[in-house]
Amino acid sequence: SRCREDFLHKLSRKIVNENQVIAVENLNVKAMVRNHNLAKAISDCS
């Protein structure tokens, strides 16, 4: 547990130090997969 927490802290610190902008996005994947034109591409990404 502490090992994992330490790893995640070090990883997040590395990401912050190496990047000027960090974007976070909430996607409604369930609704996106309903679009049959996008469904295969979205499923392939996971």
PDB file of N, H, CA, C and O in Angstrom:
ATOM      1  N   SER A   1       0.826  -1.202   0.000  1.00  0.00           N
ATOM      2  CA  SER A   1       0.000   0.000   0.000  1.00  0.00           C
ATOM      3  C   SER A   1       0.866   1.260   0.000  1.00  0.00           C
ATOM      4  O   SER A   1       0.662   2.163  -0.811  1.00  0.00           O
ATOM      5  N   ARG A   2       1.840   1.312   0.922  1.00  0.00           N
ATOM      6  H   ARG A   2       2.006   0.579   1.581  1.00  0.00           H
ATOM      7  CA  ARG A   2       2.734   2.471   0.972  1.00  0.00           C
ATOM      8  C   ARG A   2       3.623   2.518  -0.267  1.00  0.00           C
ATOM      9  O   ARG A   2       3.951   3.590  -0.777  1.00  0.00           O
ATOM     10  N   CYS A   3       4.004   1.338  -0.737  1.00  0.00           N
ATOM     11  H   CYS A   3       3.738   0.468  -0.323  1.00  0.00           H
ATOM     12  CA  CYS A   3       4.844   1.252  -1.944  1.00  0.00           C
ATOM     13  C   CYS A   3       4.098   1.827  -3.144  1.00  0.00           C
ATOM     14  O   CYS A   3       4.641   2.619  -3.914  1.00  0.00           O
ATOM     15  N   ARG A   4       2.855   1.414  -3.280  1.00  0.00           N
ATOM     16  H   ARG A   4       2.414   0.770  -2.654  1.00  0.00           H
ATOM     17  CA  ARG A   4       2.037   1.889  -4.398  1.00  0.00           C
ATOM     18  C   ARG A   4       1.809   3.394  -4.279  1.00  0.00           C
ATOM     19  O   ARG A   4       1.911   4.118  -5.270  1.00  0.00           O
ATOM     20  N   GLU A   5       1.502   3.865  -3.078  1.00  0.00           N
ATOM     21  H   GLU A   5       1.419   3.278  -2.273  1.00  0.00           H
ATOM     22  CA  GLU A   5       1.283   5.298  -2.846  1.00  0.00           C
ATOM     23  C   GLU A   5       2.537   6.096  -3.181  1.00  0.00           C
ATOM     24  O   GLU A   5       2.455   7.165  -3.787  1.00  0.00           O
ATOM     25  N   ASP A   6       3.701   5.577  -2.786  1.00  0.00           N
ATOM     26  H   ASP A   6       3.768   4.709  -2.294  1.00  0.00           H
ATOM     27  CA  ASP A   6       4.975   6.238  -3.076  1.00  0.00           C
ATOM     28  C   ASP A   6       5.222   6.289  -4.584  1.00  0.00           C
ATOM     29  O   ASP A   6       5.639   7.317  -5.117  1.00  0.00           O
ATOM     30  N   PHE A   7       4.962   5.175  -5.263  1.00  0.00           N
ATOM     31  H   PHE A   7       4.624   4.339  -4.830  1.00  0.00           H
ATOM     32  CA  PHE A   7       5.144   5.123  -6.713  1.00  0.00           C
ATOM     33  C   PHE A   7       4.244   6.133  -7.414  1.00  0.00           C
ATOM     34  O   PHE A   7       4.692   6.860  -8.301  1.00  0.00           O
ATOM     35  N   LEU A   8       2.965   6.180  -7.013  1.00  0.00           N
ATOM     36  H   LEU A   8       2.600   5.590  -6.293  1.00  0.00           H
ATOM     37  CA  LEU A   8       2.020   7.106  -7.639  1.00  0.00           C
ATOM     38  C   LEU A   8       2.415   8.556  -7.385  1.00  0.00           C
ATOM     39  O   LEU A   8       2.268   9.410  -8.259  1.00  0.00           O
ATOM     40  N   HIS A   9       2.918   8.827  -6.180  1.00  0.00           N
ATOM     41  H   HIS A   9       3.037   8.133  -5.469  1.00  0.00           H
ATOM     42  CA  HIS A   9       3.368  10.188  -5.868  1.00  0.00           C
ATOM     43  C   HIS A   9       4.558  10.573  -6.748  1.00  0.00           C
ATOM     44  O   HIS A   9       4.591  11.672  -7.302  1.00  0.00           O
ATOM     45  N   LYS A  10       5.525   9.681  -6.876  1.00  0.00           N
ATOM     46  H   LYS A  10       5.498   8.789  -6.426  1.00  0.00           H
ATOM     47  CA  LYS A  10       6.706   9.956  -7.702  1.00  0.00           C
ATOM     48  C   LYS A  10       6.319  10.119  -9.174  1.00  0.00           C
ATOM     49  O   LYS A  10       6.846  10.989  -9.867  1.00  0.00           O
ATOM     50  N   LEU A  11       5.404   9.283  -9.640  1.00  0.00           N
ATOM     51  H   LEU A  11       4.976   8.576  -9.077  1.00  0.00           H
ATOM     52  CA  LEU A  11       4.960   9.370 -11.030  1.00  0.00           C
ATOM     53  C   LEU A  11       4.229  10.678 -11.294  1.00  0.00           C
ATOM     54  O   LEU A  11       4.488  11.341 -12.299  1.00  0.00           O
ATOM     55  N   SER A  12       3.321  11.054 -10.403  1.00  0.00           N
ATOM     56  H   SER A  12       3.111  10.515  -9.587  1.00  0.00           H
ATOM     57  CA  SER A  12       2.581  12.307 -10.596  1.00  0.00           C
ATOM     58  C   SER A  12       3.523  13.509 -10.522  1.00  0.00           C
ATOM     59  O   SER A  12       3.349  14.470 -11.271  1.00  0.00           O
ATOM     60  N   ARG A  13       4.507  13.471  -9.640  1.00  0.00           N
ATOM     61  H   ARG A  13       4.648  12.690  -9.032  1.00  0.00           H
ATOM     62  CA  ARG A  13       5.488  14.552  -9.536  1.00  0.00           C
ATOM     63  C   ARG A  13       6.288  14.657 -10.828  1.00  0.00           C
ATOM     64  O   ARG A  13       6.553  15.763 -11.300  1.00  0.00           O
ATOM     65  N   LYS A  14       6.679  13.516 -11.409  1.00  0.00           N
ATOM     66  H   LYS A  14       6.464  12.618 -11.025  1.00  0.00           H
ATOM     67  CA  LYS A  14       7.433  13.509 -12.668  1.00  0.00           C
ATOM     68  C   LYS A  14       6.600  14.113 -13.800  1.00  0.00           C
ATOM     69  O   LYS A  14       7.106  14.908 -14.592  1.00  0.00           O
ATOM     70  N   ILE A  15       5.324  13.733 -13.872  1.00  0.00           N
ATOM     71  H   ILE A  15       4.913  13.087 -13.229  1.00  0.00           H
ATOM     72  CA  ILE A  15       4.437  14.262 -14.915  1.00  0.00           C
ATOM     73  C   ILE A  15       4.297  15.772 -14.777  1.00  0.00           C
ATOM     74  O   ILE A  15       4.345  16.492 -15.774  1.00  0.00           O
ATOM     75  N   VAL A  16       4.126  16.255 -13.561  1.00  0.00           N
ATOM     76  H   VAL A  16       4.087  15.670 -12.751  1.00  0.00           H
ATOM     77  CA  VAL A  16       3.977  17.695 -13.318  1.00  0.00           C
ATOM     78  C   VAL A  16       5.259  18.438 -13.674  1.00  0.00           C
ATOM     79  O   VAL A  16       5.204  19.510 -14.276  1.00  0.00           O
ATOM     80  N   ASN A  17       6.399  17.887 -13.315  1.00  0.00           N
ATOM     81  H   ASN A  17       6.443  17.016 -12.826  1.00  0.00           H
ATOM     82  CA  ASN A  17       7.677  18.552 -13.582  1.00  0.00           C
ATOM     83  C   ASN A  17       8.006  18.610 -15.072  1.00  0.00           C
ATOM     84  O   ASN A  17       8.651  19.556 -15.524  1.00  0.00           O
ATOM     85  N   GLU A  18       7.573  17.619 -15.833  1.00  0.00           N
ATOM     86  H   GLU A  18       7.048  16.851 -15.466  1.00  0.00           H
ATOM     87  CA  GLU A  18       7.953  17.535 -17.241  1.00  0.00           C
ATOM     88  C   GLU A  18       6.971  18.210 -18.193  1.00  0.00           C
ATOM     89  O   GLU A  18       7.262  18.336 -19.383  1.00  0.00           O
ATOM     90  N   ASN A  19       5.817  18.645 -17.697  1.00  0.00           N
ATOM     91  H   ASN A  19       5.581  18.543 -16.730  1.00  0.00           H
ATOM     92  CA  ASN A  19       4.800  19.209 -18.581  1.00  0.00           C
ATOM     93  C   ASN A  19       4.340  20.569 -18.092  1.00  0.00           C
ATOM     94  O   ASN A  19       4.247  20.813 -16.889  1.00  0.00           O
ATOM     95  N   GLN A  20       4.053  21.456 -19.045  1.00  0.00           N
ATOM     96  H   GLN A  20       4.128  21.258 -20.022  1.00  0.00           H
ATOM     97  CA  GLN A  20       3.568  22.787 -18.698  1.00  0.00           C
ATOM     98  C   GLN A  20       2.061  22.801 -18.506  1.00  0.00           C
ATOM     99  O   GLN A  20       1.543  23.567 -17.693  1.00  0.00           O
ATOM    100  N   VAL A  21       1.353  21.957 -19.249  1.00  0.00           N
ATOM    101  H   VAL A  21       1.774  21.335 -19.909  1.00  0.00           H
ATOM    102  CA  VAL A  21      -0.107  21.919 -19.178  1.00  0.00           C
ATOM    103  C   VAL A  21      -0.548  20.466 -19.010  1.00  0.00           C
ATOM    104  O   VAL A  21      -0.062  19.571 -19.701  1.00  0.00           O
ATOM    105  N   ILE A  22      -1.467  20.254 -18.089  1.00  0.00           N
ATOM    106  H   ILE A  22      -1.862  20.981 -17.527  1.00  0.00           H
ATOM    107  CA  ILE A  22      -2.050  18.929 -17.884  1.00  0.00           C
ATOM    108  C   ILE A  22      -3.561  19.087 -17.986  1.00  0.00           C
ATOM    109  O   ILE A  22      -4.156  19.885 -17.261  1.00  0.00           O
ATOM    110  N   ALA A  23      -4.180  18.331 -18.883  1.00  0.00           N
ATOM    111  H   ALA A  23      -3.696  17.683 -19.472  1.00  0.00           H
ATOM    112  CA  ALA A  23      -5.631  18.417 -19.081  1.00  0.00           C
ATOM    113  C   ALA A  23      -6.287  17.119 -18.618  1.00  0.00           C
ATOM    114  O   ALA A  23      -5.785  16.025 -18.876  1.00  0.00           O
ATOM    115  N   VAL A  24      -7.398  17.262 -17.942  1.00  0.00           N
ATOM    116  H   VAL A  24      -7.805  18.151 -17.732  1.00  0.00           H
ATOM    117  CA  VAL A  24      -8.172  16.113 -17.476  1.00  0.00           C
ATOM    118  C   VAL A  24      -9.569  16.231 -18.063  1.00  0.00           C
ATOM    119  O   VAL A  24     -10.161  17.310 -18.069  1.00  0.00           O
ATOM    120  N   GLU A  25     -10.085  15.127 -18.551  1.00  0.00           N
ATOM    121  H   GLU A  25      -9.604  14.250 -18.547  1.00  0.00           H
ATOM    122  CA  GLU A  25     -11.377  15.161 -19.224  1.00  0.00           C
ATOM    123  C   GLU A  25     -12.227  13.979 -18.760  1.00  0.00           C
ATOM    124  O   GLU A  25     -11.743  12.850 -18.669  1.00  0.00           O
ATOM    125  N   ASN A  26     -13.483  14.250 -18.472  1.00  0.00           N
ATOM    126  H   ASN A  26     -13.876  15.166 -18.546  1.00  0.00           H
ATOM    127  CA  ASN A  26     -14.438  13.187 -18.156  1.00  0.00           C
ATOM    128  C   ASN A  26     -15.204  12.850 -19.424  1.00  0.00           C
ATOM    129  O   ASN A  26     -15.858  13.711 -20.013  1.00  0.00           O
ATOM    130  N   LEU A  27     -15.120  11.598 -19.839  1.00  0.00           N
ATOM    131  H   LEU A  27     -14.589  10.899 -19.361  1.00  0.00           H
ATOM    132  CA  LEU A  27     -15.804  11.165 -21.052  1.00  0.00           C
ATOM    133  C   LEU A  27     -16.902  10.173 -20.702  1.00  0.00           C
ATOM    134  O   LEU A  27     -16.705   9.277 -19.881  1.00  0.00           O
ATOM    135  N   ASN A  28     -18.048  10.339 -21.325  1.00  0.00           N
ATOM    136  H   ASN A  28     -18.208  11.067 -21.991  1.00  0.00           H
ATOM    137  CA  ASN A  28     -19.150   9.404 -21.153  1.00  0.00           C
ATOM    138  C   ASN A  28     -19.003   8.326 -22.225  1.00  0.00           C
ATOM    139  O   ASN A  28     -19.643   8.385 -23.275  1.00  0.00           O
ATOM    140  N   VAL A  29     -18.157   7.348 -21.945  1.00  0.00           N
ATOM    141  H   VAL A  29     -17.637   7.300 -21.092  1.00  0.00           H
ATOM    142  CA  VAL A  29     -17.819   6.320 -22.928  1.00  0.00           C
ATOM    143  C   VAL A  29     -19.046   5.485 -23.288  1.00  0.00           C
ATOM    144  O   VAL A  29     -19.217   5.100 -24.445  1.00  0.00           O
ATOM    145  N   LYS A  30     -19.883   5.211 -22.320  1.00  0.00           N
ATOM    146  H   LYS A  30     -19.744   5.524 -21.381  1.00  0.00           H
ATOM    147  CA  LYS A  30     -21.079   4.402 -22.582  1.00  0.00           C
ATOM    148  C   LYS A  30     -21.945   5.058 -23.656  1.00  0.00           C
ATOM    149  O   LYS A  30     -22.443   4.381 -24.555  1.00  0.00           O
ATOM    150  N   ALA A  31     -22.122   6.361 -23.563  1.00  0.00           N
ATOM    151  H   ALA A  31     -21.717   6.911 -22.832  1.00  0.00           H
ATOM    152  CA  ALA A  31     -22.916   7.084 -24.559  1.00  0.00           C
ATOM    153  C   ALA A  31     -22.174   7.179 -25.890  1.00  0.00           C
ATOM    154  O   ALA A  31     -22.795   7.117 -26.951  1.00  0.00           O
ATOM    155  N   MET A  32     -20.862   7.327 -25.841  1.00  0.00           N
ATOM    156  H   MET A  32     -20.358   7.377 -24.979  1.00  0.00           H
ATOM    157  CA  MET A  32     -20.083   7.440 -27.072  1.00  0.00           C
ATOM    158  C   MET A  32     -20.119   6.139 -27.876  1.00  0.00           C
ATOM    159  O   MET A  32     -20.131   6.171 -29.106  1.00  0.00           O
ATOM    160  N   VAL A  33     -20.135   5.003 -27.190  1.00  0.00           N
ATOM    161  H   VAL A  33     -20.125   4.977 -26.190  1.00  0.00           H
ATOM    162  CA  VAL A  33     -20.134   3.709 -27.875  1.00  0.00           C
ATOM    163  C   VAL A  33     -21.468   3.459 -28.578  1.00  0.00           C
ATOM    164  O   VAL A  33     -21.542   2.639 -29.493  1.00  0.00           O
ATOM    165  N   ARG A  34     -22.507   4.153 -28.161  1.00  0.00           N
ATOM    166  H   ARG A  34     -22.447   4.819 -27.418  1.00  0.00           H
ATOM    167  CA  ARG A  34     -23.810   4.010 -28.831  1.00  0.00           C
ATOM    168  C   ARG A  34     -23.765   4.508 -30.271  1.00  0.00           C
ATOM    169  O   ARG A  34     -24.557   4.075 -31.108  1.00  0.00           O
ATOM    170  N   ASN A  35     -22.826   5.429 -30.560  1.00  0.00           N
ATOM    171  H   ASN A  35     -22.182   5.781 -29.880  1.00  0.00           H
ATOM    172  CA  ASN A  35     -22.644   5.906 -31.930  1.00  0.00           C
ATOM    173  C   ASN A  35     -21.893   4.811 -32.688  1.00  0.00           C
ATOM    174  O   ASN A  35     -20.696   4.618 -32.476  1.00  0.00           O
ATOM    175  N   HIS A  36     -22.586   4.100 -33.563  1.00  0.00           N
ATOM    176  H   HIS A  36     -23.559   4.257 -33.736  1.00  0.00           H
ATOM    177  CA  HIS A  36     -22.012   2.933 -34.227  1.00  0.00           C
ATOM    178  C   HIS A  36     -20.813   3.285 -35.104  1.00  0.00           C
ATOM    179  O   HIS A  36     -19.960   2.432 -35.350  1.00  0.00           O
ATOM    180  N   ASN A  37     -20.738   4.522 -35.577  1.00  0.00           N
ATOM    181  H   ASN A  37     -21.431   5.215 -35.377  1.00  0.00           H
ATOM    182  CA  ASN A  37     -19.586   4.936 -36.387  1.00  0.00           C
ATOM    183  C   ASN A  37     -18.320   5.030 -35.543  1.00  0.00           C
ATOM    184  O   ASN A  37     -17.219   4.810 -36.049  1.00  0.00           O
ATOM    185  N   LEU A  38     -18.467   5.355 -34.263  1.00  0.00           N
ATOM    186  H   LEU A  38     -19.361   5.534 -33.852  1.00  0.00           H
ATOM    187  CA  LEU A  38     -17.310   5.515 -33.382  1.00  0.00           C
ATOM    188  C   LEU A  38     -17.053   4.302 -32.497  1.00  0.00           C
ATOM    189  O   LEU A  38     -15.969   4.176 -31.929  1.00  0.00           O
ATOM    190  N   ALA A  39     -18.020   3.418 -32.373  1.00  0.00           N
ATOM    191  H   ALA A  39     -18.901   3.520 -32.835  1.00  0.00           H
ATOM    192  CA  ALA A  39     -17.956   2.330 -31.395  1.00  0.00           C
ATOM    193  C   ALA A  39     -16.699   1.476 -31.533  1.00  0.00           C
ATOM    194  O   ALA A  39     -16.045   1.186 -30.531  1.00  0.00           O
ATOM    195  N   LYS A  40     -16.351   1.074 -32.737  1.00  0.00           N
ATOM    196  H   LYS A  40     -16.882   1.310 -33.551  1.00  0.00           H
ATOM    197  CA  LYS A  40     -15.181   0.210 -32.927  1.00  0.00           C
ATOM    198  C   LYS A  40     -13.900   0.936 -32.543  1.00  0.00           C
ATOM    199  O   LYS A  40     -13.050   0.365 -31.860  1.00  0.00           O
ATOM    200  N   ALA A  41     -13.750   2.172 -32.967  1.00  0.00           N
ATOM    201  H   ALA A  41     -14.441   2.636 -33.522  1.00  0.00           H
ATOM    202  CA  ALA A  41     -12.540   2.933 -32.657  1.00  0.00           C
ATOM    203  C   ALA A  41     -12.404   3.155 -31.152  1.00  0.00           C
ATOM    204  O   ALA A  41     -11.306   3.056 -30.605  1.00  0.00           O
ATOM    205  N   ILE A  42     -13.511   3.451 -30.489  1.00  0.00           N
ATOM    206  H   ILE A  42     -14.403   3.531 -30.933  1.00  0.00           H
ATOM    207  CA  ILE A  42     -13.481   3.681 -29.043  1.00  0.00           C
ATOM    208  C   ILE A  42     -13.148   2.385 -28.311  1.00  0.00           C
ATOM    209  O   ILE A  42     -12.348   2.388 -27.375  1.00  0.00           O
ATOM    210  N   SER A  43     -13.749   1.290 -28.727  1.00  0.00           N
ATOM    211  H   SER A  43     -14.399   1.287 -29.487  1.00  0.00           H
ATOM    212  CA  SER A  43     -13.494   0.001 -28.084  1.00  0.00           C
ATOM    213  C   SER A  43     -12.049  -0.442 -28.292  1.00  0.00           C
ATOM    214  O   SER A  43     -11.460  -1.062 -27.407  1.00  0.00           O
ATOM    215  N   ASP A  44     -11.476  -0.134 -29.442  1.00  0.00           N
ATOM    216  H   ASP A  44     -11.953   0.370 -30.161  1.00  0.00           H
ATOM    217  CA  ASP A  44     -10.088  -0.503 -29.725  1.00  0.00           C
ATOM    218  C   ASP A  44      -9.105   0.251 -28.840  1.00  0.00           C
ATOM    219  O   ASP A  44      -8.009  -0.244 -28.578  1.00  0.00           O
ATOM    220  N   CYS A  45      -9.476   1.428 -28.381  1.00  0.00           N
ATOM    221  H   CYS A  45     -10.366   1.830 -28.594  1.00  0.00           H
ATOM    222  CA  CYS A  45      -8.580   2.243 -27.556  1.00  0.00           C
ATOM    223  C   CYS A  45      -8.460   1.732 -26.129  1.00  0.00           C
ATOM    224  O   CYS A  45      -7.487   2.038 -25.440  1.00  0.00           O
ATOM    225  N   SER A  46      -9.431   0.964 -25.686  1.00  0.00           N
ATOM    226  H   SER A  46     -10.221   0.716 -26.247  1.00  0.00           H
ATOM    227  CA  SER A  46      -9.400   0.525 -24.292  1.00  0.00           C
ATOM    228  C   SER A  46      -8.593  -0.727 -24.096  1.00  0.00           C
ATOM    229  O   SER A  46      -8.477  -1.217 -22.973  1.00  0.00           O
TER     230      SER A  46
END
